[in-house]
Structures are given as structure tokens and as C-alpha cells.
Amino acid sequence: MEFALRPYHAPDFTKKELLEAPDARFVPAPFDRTAPENYHALSIFPEYFKVNGTWLLAEESRMDCVAVLSEGRIEVKEMRRLKAGEPVAVGRTEQGEEGILVYPDGFWAEEKKPDAFAFRKGRSRETAFSRDYDELYQLLHHEREHGKIVWVIGPAFTFDYDARKAFSLLVKHGYVDALLAGNALATHDLEAAYLKTALGQNIYTQESQPLGHYNHLDTINRVWYHGSIARFIEKENIEDGIIYECEKHGVPYVLASSIRDDGPLPSVIGDAYEAQDRMRGEIRTATTVIGMASMLHTIATGNMTPAYRVLPDGTVREIYFYCVDIAEFAVNKLTDRGSLSARGIVTNVQDFVVTLAKGLGLWK
């Protein structure tokens, strides 16, 4: 069956309570980086603000940000970006009482309501995920042609020959439109291409190599010798790997630093807010996000990913968000932090990505 997006059903603004709702109030920010008292913080769901009698949708939303009225539209801003005097929406009711409507059911309006009590409603190691794989194959085929697929990944893929190959094939064949990661992913992927090890272990046999604990440092040092990752790939004749495929096919990658980073590599972003801005820059146009084996990066991405996207033609569509991890804790924590639309898959991510590549017909 051909994949189809769930249609969005906008609120019925002819309802009495919404027709009679007051306009939303906007109060000037008292100082830079400071919201007024009783500011309204946004969620992942579509939110509408009544302005001069018309309900306006916040088109580029983000959790824990504020709504600013700017030239007749709702602009969503992190509080650290606020300037004194900007008009910020205030009010903490959600059903129109203060001209603010939080609308979580737009993609579910016609679906059958589940039973109030049923077994196995959660996502755990006992869940059967075969249907999720089938849906993912269809979704990724659709998104390659019609959407933007952003991946958030940790270094686990670089430690295994097959997993690294599988993700490289996803990049090569157009199933990766942007990559969000840290220093470790790029370092060990380039180490694998350069020295055939990851953290000093052979990526195929998993055997530790003599003085292998130097290998990732030698790789970082050699990249700095050449001045950039791109120059390193060129001068050292690198011909495989995740970063190699990203460079070859023009796939942007954002490497956000950590306090524990070795080196780090050139292009790793040391300023946390600059890294956040660069990540959000990719997420702003994402339609599917898949986070794998990188809990903190995935939660950070989840916090800046709404449940919907407004397309250039005005269509409102759903954003698909998957979190894949071998630890139930990591999968569940994303939901606990507010990313309520995220779907968890509890499995070994190395097995997951190989299965995905095979199911998409990329593995030869």
C-alpha cells in the first residue's frame, strides 16, 4: 500500500467558545533575554493566537520558547533572543480563554480512540517492532522524494563494520538530508576510514591493535595537519565512511561539542548556543527525525522539534520522530522531557540500521 501522510484537521473556529474568545494579550519584554510575567511557553503542538479577531498559527514552533507578535505573524523565539520591548504573548490557559489555543489533535481527529484499558500499550524491550520497520521503509521512501530526513546519531555505528557501511549507504542513496552528531561520531568514523579501527579496535574483528589507544588522537591530529575534514579526506585518499559520504554528496552535518571531547576535530562547534542554533537551523525544515544511540543529542533535538511543519504552500503536515536505543530509559526519557509525539524503538542500533538498509534494498 502506498504511503500517505495523515491529513491535518484545523480547529473549528466557528465554535462559540472560540468565536467569543478575547484577543491574546502581548506585553513588552522588560529587558533583553527576559520575558514578561505570565509569559506563555510553547509546546510541541500547533498553537494559535487570536490577533484582531483572527486565529494565527505559530508556524515555526519550538518547545519552551515564547510567542512574539512581529509584523502581523507569530514569531517563536528562545528567551535568550528576546529584545527589550518586543511584544510577548502572556497567558497560561490553553483552550481559548485568553486568546491562546493549544491544539494536540489535528492529526488524530478521525482516528479510532483506543480502549481505556489494554495490555502492552507502552514501548519496551518486549514490544514487537516489525510494524515499525514496515512503516519506516514506506516513510523513508516517501520522505526521500517529498521531505527532509534528519538523523541524530552517536558513535556506536562507527564501532561495527556492517553498521557503518549501512549508514553510509543511507547517506549515499539520499535517505539522509542532514546529520546531527558530536565529535566522537566523526572522529571514530574517520579513524575507521584512515586506520581501520575505532577507539583502537579493528572495526571488523573487534580486536585491539597495538598502541591502538593512540589511533583516534592520531586521526584528529592528522585532520588538523590538513586543516579541515574535507582536506583530510582528499589528501589521505579516504574513500569510505559516513563523513566521507556526507562530504561527497553535500549532506550537511552539525558536530556539537561536549566537555569530554578529545581534540576536537575542526568544525566541531565549541559554543553550545551556536551548536543549538545550527541544529535548529536543520530542524526548522525537517519532516522526519530519527535519533539513535545519542541520548543527550536526541533529547536536545526533541526539544526543538514540534509535532508539525507548515510547508511553503501553507499545508500543515506531521513531523515523524523516532528514538532508537537499546536502553528503555533513553527511549522513555525523551517522552518524559515533553516530546510526546516521539515513537520509541528499543533495540541495538547497529542491528537496527543494518535491517533498515536491507529493508530499503540498499544492501548488496
C-alpha positions as CSV (number, residue, x, y, z in Angstrom):
1,M,0.0,0.0,0.0
2,E,1.4,3.4,-0.9
3,F,2.4,5.6,2.0
4,A,0.1,8.6,2.8
5,L,0.5,11.3,5.3
6,R,-2.2,11.8,7.8
7,P,-4.3,14.9,6.9
8,Y,-4.3,17.8,9.3
9,H,-7.7,18.9,10.6
10,A,-7.6,22.5,11.7
11,P,-9.6,23.6,14.8
12,D,-13.3,24.6,14.2
13,F,-13.0,28.3,14.9
14,T,-16.8,28.7,14.4
15,K,-17.3,27.1,17.8
16,K,-18.9,29.6,20.3
17,E,-16.1,29.5,22.8
18,L,-13.5,30.4,20.1
19,L,-15.7,33.0,18.4
20,E,-16.2,34.7,21.7
21,A,-12.6,34.3,22.9
22,P,-10.7,37.5,23.5
23,D,-7.7,38.5,21.5
24,A,-4.4,37.3,23.0
25,R,-2.5,39.8,25.1
26,F,1.1,40.8,24.2
27,V,3.2,42.5,26.8
28,P,6.6,44.2,26.1
29,A,9.6,42.3,27.2
30,P,11.1,44.3,30.1
31,F,14.7,43.6,29.3
32,D,16.8,41.8,26.8
33,R,16.7,38.0,27.3
34,T,13.7,38.5,29.8
35,A,10.1,37.6,29.2
36,P,7.2,39.5,30.9
37,E,5.4,37.9,33.9
38,N,2.9,35.2,33.0
39,Y,4.5,34.7,29.6
40,H,3.2,31.8,27.5
41,A,5.7,29.0,26.8
42,L,5.0,26.9,23.7
43,S,4.7,23.1,23.4
44,I,5.4,20.7,20.6
45,F,1.7,21.0,19.4
46,P,0.2,23.5,17.0
47,E,-0.7,26.7,18.9
48,Y,-3.0,29.5,17.7
49,F,-3.1,33.1,19.0
50,K,-6.1,35.3,18.4
51,V,-5.0,38.7,16.9
52,N,-7.5,41.3,15.8
53,G,-10.2,38.6,15.7
54,T,-8.2,36.2,13.6
55,W,-6.5,33.0,14.9
56,L,-2.9,32.9,13.8
57,L,-0.8,29.7,13.9
58,A,2.7,29.8,15.2
59,E,4.3,28.4,12.1
60,E,7.9,27.6,13.3
61,S,7.3,26.4,16.8
62,R,9.6,25.1,19.4
63,M,9.1,23.8,22.9
64,D,9.9,26.1,25.9
65,C,10.0,29.2,23.6
66,V,7.8,32.3,23.7
67,A,5.4,33.8,21.1
68,V,6.3,37.3,19.8
69,L,3.9,39.3,17.6
70,S,6.0,40.6,14.7
71,E,4.6,42.3,11.6
72,G,1.3,40.5,11.8
73,R,2.6,37.0,12.4
74,I,3.6,34.9,15.4
75,E,7.4,34.5,15.7
76,V,8.7,31.9,18.1
77,K,11.8,32.9,20.0
78,E,14.1,31.4,22.6
79,M,14.0,33.7,25.6
80,R,17.8,34.3,25.2
81,R,16.9,36.0,21.9
82,L,14.4,38.4,23.3
83,K,15.0,42.1,23.0
84,A,13.5,44.7,25.4
85,G,10.2,45.9,24.2
86,E,9.3,43.0,21.9
87,P,5.5,42.1,22.4
88,V,5.4,38.7,24.1
89,A,2.2,36.6,24.4
90,V,1.0,36.2,28.0
91,G,-1.5,33.7,29.4
92,R,-1.3,30.1,30.6
93,T,-4.7,28.8,29.7
94,E,-4.9,26.6,26.6
95,Q,-8.5,26.4,25.3
96,G,-9.0,30.0,24.1
97,E,-9.8,31.6,27.4
98,E,-7.0,34.1,26.9
99,G,-6.9,34.0,23.1
100,I,-4.5,31.1,23.1
101,L,-5.4,27.7,21.7
102,V,-3.1,24.6,22.1
103,Y,-4.3,22.0,19.6
104,P,-2.9,18.5,20.1
105,D,-5.4,16.5,18.0
106,G,-5.0,17.9,14.5
107,F,-3.6,14.6,13.0
108,W,-5.8,12.3,15.0
109,A,-9.3,13.8,14.6
110,E,-10.7,10.9,12.6
111,E,-8.8,8.0,14.2
112,K,-10.5,5.5,16.4
113,K,-9.9,6.2,20.1
114,P,-8.1,3.4,21.9
115,D,-9.6,1.4,24.7
116,A,-9.2,3.0,28.1
117,F,-7.5,-0.2,29.4
118,A,-5.4,-2.5,27.3
119,F,-2.2,-4.5,27.7
120,R,1.2,-3.7,26.1
121,K,0.4,0.0,25.3
122,G,3.9,1.1,26.1
123,R,7.2,0.8,24.2
124,S,9.6,-1.6,25.8
125,R,12.1,-4.4,25.0
126,E,9.0,-6.8,24.8
127,T,7.3,-4.7,22.1
128,A,7.2,-6.2,18.6
129,F,8.6,-3.6,16.3
130,S,8.1,-5.4,13.0
131,R,5.3,-3.0,12.0
132,D,7.5,0.0,12.9
133,Y,10.1,-1.3,10.4
134,D,7.4,-1.7,7.7
135,E,6.2,1.9,8.3
136,L,9.7,3.2,8.3
137,Y,10.5,1.7,4.9
138,Q,7.4,3.4,3.4
139,L,8.0,6.7,5.2
140,L,11.7,7.0,4.2
141,H,10.8,6.2,0.6
142,H,8.2,9.0,0.7
143,E,10.5,11.5,2.5
144,R,13.4,11.0,0.2
145,E,11.2,12.5,-2.6
146,H,9.0,14.8,-0.6
147,G,10.5,15.7,2.7
148,K,13.7,16.2,4.7
149,I,15.2,13.4,6.9
150,V,17.4,14.5,9.7
151,W,19.4,11.9,11.7
152,V,20.8,12.3,15.2
153,I,23.4,9.7,15.9
154,G,26.0,8.7,18.4
155,P,29.4,6.9,17.7
156,A,28.0,3.3,18.1
157,F,27.8,3.0,14.3
158,T,31.5,3.5,13.8
159,F,32.5,0.6,16.0
160,D,30.9,-2.0,13.8
161,Y,31.8,-2.6,10.1
162,D,28.3,-3.5,9.0
163,A,26.6,-0.7,10.8
164,R,29.0,1.9,9.5
165,K,28.5,0.5,6.0
166,A,24.7,0.5,6.4
167,F,24.5,4.1,7.5
168,S,27.0,5.2,4.7
169,L,24.6,3.6,2.2
170,L,21.7,5.6,3.7
171,V,23.7,8.8,3.0
172,K,24.8,7.6,-0.4
173,H,21.3,6.8,-1.6
174,G,19.6,10.0,-0.4
175,Y,18.0,8.9,2.9
176,V,20.0,11.4,4.9
177,D,19.4,15.2,4.4
178,A,21.2,16.4,7.5
179,L,23.2,14.7,10.3
180,L,23.4,16.0,13.9
181,A,26.1,14.4,16.0
182,G,29.2,15.1,18.2
183,N,32.9,14.9,17.9
184,A,33.1,11.2,18.7
185,L,30.9,10.1,15.7
186,A,33.1,12.0,13.2
187,T,36.4,11.1,14.9
188,H,35.8,7.4,15.0
189,D,34.3,7.2,11.6
190,L,37.3,9.0,10.1
191,E,39.6,6.8,12.3
192,A,37.9,3.7,10.7
193,A,38.5,5.1,7.2
194,Y,42.1,6.1,8.0
195,L,43.3,3.3,10.2
196,K,40.5,0.6,10.1
197,T,39.9,0.9,13.8
198,A,37.5,2.7,16.2
199,L,39.0,3.5,19.5
200,G,41.9,1.3,18.6
201,Q,39.8,-1.8,17.8
202,N,39.6,-3.3,14.4
203,I,36.1,-2.4,13.2
204,Y,35.6,-5.9,11.7
205,T,37.3,-8.3,14.1
206,Q,36.9,-6.1,17.2
207,E,40.4,-7.0,18.2
208,S,42.5,-4.3,19.9
209,Q,45.5,-3.2,17.9
210,P,49.0,-2.5,19.3
211,L,49.0,1.1,20.7
212,G,45.5,1.4,19.3
213,H,44.6,3.9,22.0
214,Y,46.6,6.5,20.0
215,N,44.6,5.9,16.9
216,H,41.8,8.4,17.4
217,L,44.2,11.1,18.6
218,D,46.5,10.4,15.6
219,T,43.4,10.8,13.4
220,I,42.4,14.1,14.9
221,N,46.0,15.3,14.7
222,R,46.2,14.4,11.1
223,V,43.0,16.2,10.3
224,W,44.3,19.3,11.9
225,Y,47.5,18.9,9.9
226,H,45.5,19.2,6.7
227,G,43.4,22.0,8.2
228,S,39.9,20.5,7.6
229,I,37.9,17.3,7.3
230,A,37.4,17.9,3.6
231,R,41.2,18.4,3.0
232,F,42.0,15.3,5.2
233,I,39.6,13.2,3.1
234,E,41.2,14.5,-0.1
235,K,44.9,14.3,0.9
236,E,44.7,10.9,2.7
237,N,42.6,9.3,-0.1
238,I,39.7,8.5,2.2
239,E,37.1,6.5,0.2
240,D,34.5,5.2,2.6
241,G,32.5,6.0,5.7
242,I,29.7,8.2,7.0
243,I,31.5,11.6,6.9
244,Y,33.1,10.7,3.5
245,E,29.6,10.2,2.0
246,C,28.3,13.4,3.6
247,E,31.2,15.3,2.1
248,K,30.8,13.6,-1.3
249,H,27.1,14.2,-1.5
250,G,26.9,17.6,0.1
251,V,24.9,16.4,3.1
252,P,25.3,19.0,6.0
253,Y,26.5,17.7,9.3
254,V,26.5,19.6,12.6
255,L,29.0,18.4,15.2
256,A,28.2,19.8,18.7
257,S,31.0,19.6,21.2
258,S,31.0,18.0,24.7
259,I,33.1,18.9,27.7
260,R,34.7,15.4,27.4
261,D,35.8,15.8,23.7
262,D,39.3,14.8,22.6
263,G,40.8,17.3,20.2
264,P,38.2,18.1,19.0
265,L,38.2,17.9,15.2
266,P,38.0,21.0,13.1
267,S,34.4,22.1,12.5
268,V,33.2,20.8,15.9
269,I,31.3,23.7,17.4
270,G,32.5,24.6,20.9
271,D,29.9,27.2,21.7
272,A,26.8,25.4,22.9
273,Y,24.4,28.1,21.8
274,E,25.9,28.3,18.3
275,A,25.6,24.5,18.1
276,Q,22.0,24.7,19.2
277,D,21.3,27.4,16.6
278,R,22.9,25.3,13.8
279,M,20.9,22.2,14.9
280,R,17.7,24.2,14.9
281,G,18.6,25.5,11.5
282,E,18.4,22.0,10.2
283,I,15.3,21.0,12.3
284,R,13.3,24.1,11.1
285,T,12.7,22.3,7.7
286,A,12.8,18.7,8.9
287,T,9.8,16.4,8.3
288,T,11.3,13.2,9.8
289,V,13.8,13.0,12.6
290,I,15.5,9.7,13.7
291,G,17.7,9.8,16.8
292,M,19.9,6.8,17.5
293,A,22.2,5.9,20.4
294,S,22.8,9.5,21.5
295,M,20.5,10.3,24.4
296,L,21.6,13.9,25.0
297,H,21.7,14.9,21.4
298,T,18.4,13.3,20.7
299,I,16.7,14.9,23.7
300,A,18.2,18.3,22.6
301,T,16.8,17.7,19.1
302,G,13.4,16.6,20.5
303,N,13.2,19.9,22.5
304,M,13.4,21.9,19.3
305,T,11.2,19.7,17.1
306,P,7.5,20.4,17.0
307,A,4.9,17.8,16.1
308,Y,4.0,19.6,12.8
309,R,5.5,21.6,9.9
310,V,3.9,24.3,7.8
311,L,5.0,23.8,4.2
312,P,5.7,26.6,1.8
313,D,2.2,26.2,0.3
314,G,0.6,26.6,3.7
315,T,-0.1,22.9,4.2
316,V,0.3,21.7,7.8
317,R,1.9,18.2,7.9
318,E,3.0,15.9,10.7
319,I,6.7,15.6,11.7
320,Y,7.7,12.0,12.4
321,F,10.1,11.5,15.2
322,Y,11.8,8.2,16.1
323,C,14.1,7.4,19.0
324,V,16.1,4.2,18.7
325,D,18.2,2.9,21.6
326,I,19.0,-0.3,23.4
327,A,18.1,1.2,26.7
328,E,14.4,1.7,27.6
329,F,15.4,4.5,29.9
330,A,16.8,6.5,27.0
331,V,13.7,6.0,24.8
332,N,11.3,6.8,27.6
333,K,13.2,9.9,28.8
334,L,12.6,11.6,25.5
335,T,8.9,11.4,26.1
336,D,9.3,12.4,29.7
337,R,11.0,15.6,28.5
338,G,8.0,16.7,26.5
339,S,8.5,15.1,23.1
340,L,5.1,13.4,23.3
341,S,4.9,12.5,19.6
342,A,8.2,10.6,19.6
343,R,8.0,6.9,18.9
344,G,10.5,4.7,20.6
345,I,12.1,1.5,19.3
346,V,14.1,-0.4,21.8
347,T,16.8,-2.4,20.1
348,N,20.5,-2.5,19.3
349,V,21.1,0.4,16.9
350,Q,23.7,-1.4,14.9
351,D,21.3,-4.2,14.1
352,F,18.6,-1.6,13.5
353,V,20.5,0.4,10.9
354,V,21.6,-2.8,9.0
355,T,18.0,-4.1,9.0
356,L,16.9,-0.7,7.7
357,A,19.4,-0.7,4.9
358,K,18.4,-4.2,3.9
359,G,14.7,-3.3,4.0
360,L,15.2,-0.3,1.8
361,G,17.0,-2.5,-0.7
362,L,20.4,-0.9,-0.3
363,W,22.4,-3.8,1.0
364,K,24.0,-5.8,-1.8
